[in-house]
Amino acid sequence: MKIFQMVRSEFARLWATGMARIALVALMCVPLLYGGLYLWANQDPYARLNQIPVALVVDDTGSTSESSPRNLGEQVAESLIEDGSFAWKRVSAAEAEAGVEGGEFDFSVTFPADFTASLESSQGESPHQASVVLRTNDANSYLASTIGDQATKRIQAQIVQQVNRESAQHMLDGVAEIRVSLVKASDGAAQAATGATTLHQGLGQLRDGTAALPDQTARLAAGAEQVAAADARIAQIGRDVASASASITGRLDIERQAIADRLAAAGTDPATTEQILAAYDRVAASVRDVNDRAQGAQGQLNQLEAGSNEVASGMRQLANATPQLAAGIASATDGAGQLASGVGELASGLASGVESIPNFSAELRSKQASNIADPVQVETSAVTSAGTYGAGLAPFFVSLAAWIGMYALFLILKPVSARAMTAMRTPVKVALAGWLTPTLLGAVQMLALFGIVAGTLGFKVAQPWGAYGMMLLASMTFAAIILALNVWLGSVGQFLGLILMVLQLVVAGGTFPWQTLPEPLTSLHHFMPMSFAVDGLRQLMYGGDLSKAGSDAIVLVCVLLAALVLTSIGVRRMMRSRTMRDLQPSLIG
C-alpha cells in the first residue's frame, strides 16, 4: 500500500458518515474561530478609546490674581472634551465617585478647587504643586485603570507645557523691560558724561585764567579799585564753582545707588558690579576732594572780596593765597576730568549691556516661549511597523491557532493505522502517511486563516507568499510534534500536546517581550518551536529581516524532521510488538 493510498483511506474514513463530516468541519473551523475572532475583536482597540466612559470633575475655583480672572481647570477640561480621546462626561464629585464604584465610569479625573491657584503659586512666596486626582477601580477593568494612568500623564504633560510657556513668556517680557530700562539708563549716563566733560572744560578754562593770578596780585597794589572789582569777579566765580561742586558732590551717593540698581536689574554679575562701583567710588573721592578744595577756595575769595577795601594791608596775604587757589583749581580740574572719564565709562558699559540684550519683537518672544515650553519633538523612525494592535498580535495568535488546529484534528485522526503497518512494513512510510493527512488539512486551515488575516481583517502583510509559507511550515511542524507524542505515548501524548501548547503560549513572547519572563521560562523560549514561528511571521508580515525569517524556518524544518524521525522510530517499535488485536478493523473506520 502506497502513502497516498493511506491518505485517501484516512480521508474516506473521515468523510464516511454525516456525523464524521460534521466533526471534521467543526474541528477544521477551530483555529479560524480562535485566531479570527480574537484578532477581529482586538483589531484596533486604541482607535475605540473614545467609547470608554470617563467622569470629568472640575472643582477648580479659578484665580483672580491676574488682570482678568481665569480658570485653568475649565480650560484643560474643555480641551479634553474637544480632543475626544475618551467619552468624557462632566459630573459632580459625588456622581463621579458613585459612577466609578458602580462601573458606570471606568475611571474619573478631578481638578481640585485650588488647581489654578497652585499652578500660579510658582510666582509667589509659597510655591507648591497642583494636583490632578485620578480615581480608578480595577474591578471595572485593570487595563482601563492603566489607560487612565497614561491619560493623566498626558494631561500632566499638557499642563506643564502650558505653565512653562507662560513662565517663559513672563521671563522674556521681563528681559525686554530690563532692556528698555537700560536704554534709559544709558542715555542718562551719556548726558551725565556730557555734563562732566563740560564741567571739566570750564574748570580747565578757570585754571588757565588763574594761572597768572600770583603775578597779578603783585601788581594789584597799584590799583585798589581794580583789585576790588577783580576780587568781586573772582569771588563770584568761586561761588559758582563751589555751588556746582557741592551739587555734584551731593548727587554722588544717589547716582551710585541708581547705578547699582540698574546693574542688578540688568542681571550683571556681582563681581562686575563691584568693579564698576569701585571705579565710581574712586571718581567720587576725587570729586569730594575737589569740592572740599572748592569750598575752601570760596571762603578765601569771600575774604578777598570782604578785604578789598583793605587791599593795602592785605595785599601780601592775597599774594600768598593766590598760588594755593590756582593749585586747588588745577586739582579740581583734574578731578572733574576723572569724573568725566568715569561717567563716560559707565555710559559705555550701559550701552554695551544694552547691545548684549537682544531686542526681540513680541511675536518672536511668543514663539520663543512656546519652544522653551516644548523644546523636544520626538521623531519616530520605525524599521518595521505592524500598523495596529491587532496586527501586532497576529503572528502570535496565528501560530497558536495552528497548534490548536492540529491538536483538535488529532482528536479524530488516527496517528498510525495498524493495517498500514501491516501492509507497508516500512516505518518511515507509515510515519509519513500518518503525518501527511493532518498536514493537508492544516494547509487548508492556514489558507483560510490567512484569508481572514490579510483579507477580512485587512492586516498589511509585506510578504504574502512568505507569510503563508511560514504559517504552513508551522502547521506542518506542529502536526509532526503532536503525531510523535501520540505514537509514543498515546492518549498521554495527546494530553502532553495540550500542556506543551500552554507552555508555548507563555514563553513564545507573543504579547510582552520574552525578556520579561522569569527563569526558567526565559531559557525555554529559545527551545520552543512556536517562538520561531512567531518571530518568522513577524519578519514576513511587517517587512523585517528576511534572513532572520529564513533562520526561523530552518529551525522549524529541523524540528519537523526530528519529530518525523521520532515518529518513525516509534512506528518501528510498534511494528515489533504488534498483536492480533492490532490487525482488527477500527471501530471508527
Order of alpha helices (4+ residues) and beta strands (2+ residues): alpha-alpha-alpha-beta-alpha-beta-alpha-beta-alpha-beta-alpha-alpha-alpha-alpha-alpha-alpha-alpha-alpha-alpha-alpha-alpha-alpha-alpha-alpha
